[in-house]
Amino acid sequence: QVQLVESGGGLVQPGGSLRLTCLASGSVFSVNAMAWYRQAPGKERERVALITNGDNTNYIDSVKGRFTISRDKAKDTMYLQMNDLKPEDTAVYYCYAGIWGARKIEWWGQGTQVTVSS
């Protein structure tokens, strides 16, 4: 089992920055993929950024050049640095951890609200 706790959300003006943190605990050594997802009101949850154990990263087009995902394996912590935030980035952001193999095992955090508004 893996437990995930997000922090760092809040209200920020357009053009501002936030850093989200996801602290993992439990059987973190078994995880080979971590990601940030978001879900805006009335929309489906979408994957924003992914990082693998090999530190390969992947982003959706709308955040490329503005968001950076990173991971501190020694601290079992993942981050999402969000710069130049836009109103359309407003959503609940979820931390995700998974074991991707013959079968997929997944865990989710409780979510943290990010609101971009003037």
NORMOUR-V20587 format. One record per residue. N is the residue number from 1. PHI is phi in whole degrees, 0 to 359 (none if undefined). PSI is psi in radians with two decimals (NA if undefined). OMEGA is omega in whole degrees, 0 to 359 (NA if undefined). Layout:
N&PHI&PSI&OMEGA ; N&PHI&PSI&OMEGA
//
This chain:
1&none&2.56&178 ; 2&231&2.35&176 ; 3&249&2.44&184 ; 4&232&2.30&178 ; 5&230&2.09&179 ; 6&267&2.70&172 ; 7&206&2.90&174 ; 8&106&-0.07&178 ; 9&288&3.02&178 ; 10&162&-2.91&179 ; 11&258&2.28&181 ; 12&218&2.62&178 ; 13&281&2.71&175 ; 14&306&2.40&183 ; 15&90&-0.16&181 ; 16&277&-3.10&183 ; 17&229&2.65&172 ; 18&216&2.69&172 ; 19&236&2.10&176 ; 20&269&2.52&179 ; 21&235&2.42&176 ; 22&235&2.01&178 ; 23&262&2.14&181 ; 24&256&2.57&176 ; 25&216&2.85&182 ; 26&99&-2.46&185 ; 27&276&0.97&185 ; 28&295&-0.48&182 ; 29&300&-0.40&183 ; 30&275&-0.23&184 ; 31&285&2.35&176 ; 32&239&0.05&175 ; 33&209&2.38&174 ; 34&228&2.66&185 ; 35&204&2.89&169 ; 36&246&2.28&173 ; 37&244&2.85&173 ; 38&216&2.70&177 ; 39&219&2.06&177 ; 40&268&2.75&180 ; 41&304&2.26&178 ; 42&78&0.08&182 ; 43&239&2.81&177 ; 44&283&2.70&176 ; 45&293&2.39&179 ; 46&230&2.58&178 ; 47&277&2.18&182 ; 48&271&-0.83&184 ; 49&206&2.58&182 ; 50&229&2.51&172 ; 51&223&2.35&180 ; 52&260&3.04&178 ; 53&298&-0.47&177 ; 54&275&0.17&179 ; 55&65&0.37&169 ; 56&285&2.45&182 ; 57&236&2.75&180 ; 58&211&2.42&182 ; 59&228&2.66&169 ; 60&286&2.68&187 ; 61&302&-0.63&187 ; 62&291&-0.25&181 ; 63&245&-0.07&181 ; 64&300&2.32&181 ; 65&87&-0.19&180 ; 66&244&-0.61&182 ; 67&251&2.56&176 ; 68&225&2.17&176 ; 69&263&2.46&179 ; 70&210&2.93&184 ; 71&214&2.34&174 ; 72&251&1.69&185 ; 73&296&-0.56&180 ; 74&295&-0.51&181 ; 75&256&0.03&182 ; 76&52&0.78&185 ; 77&230&2.45&176 ; 78&240&2.58&183 ; 79&233&2.73&168 ; 80&225&1.86&176 ; 81&274&2.12&183 ; 82&243&2.03&179 ; 83&245&2.82&178 ; 84&50&0.89&184 ; 85&293&2.54&182 ; 86&239&2.73&179 ; 87&306&-0.57&180 ; 88&287&-0.09&173 ; 89&276&-0.11&179 ; 90&298&2.19&183 ; 91&181&2.99&166 ; 92&271&2.23&182 ; 93&256&2.29&183 ; 94&242&2.41&172 ; 95&275&2.46&182 ; 96&228&2.45&173 ; 97&225&2.46&183 ; 98&213&2.69&169 ; 99&251&1.95&182 ; 100&256&1.91&180 ; 101&208&-2.47&179 ; 102&302&-0.61&169 ; 103&226&2.67&184 ; 104&262&2.29&174 ; 105&242&2.30&189 ; 106&226&2.61&175 ; 107&225&2.66&182 ; 108&228&2.57&170 ; 109&277&-3.14&184 ; 110&275&-0.24&179 ; 111&96&2.64&176 ; 112&222&2.37&185 ; 113&279&2.30&172 ; 114&241&2.14&179 ; 115&236&2.16&180 ; 116&248&1.93&186 ; 117&201&2.57&176 ; 118&266&NA&NA
//
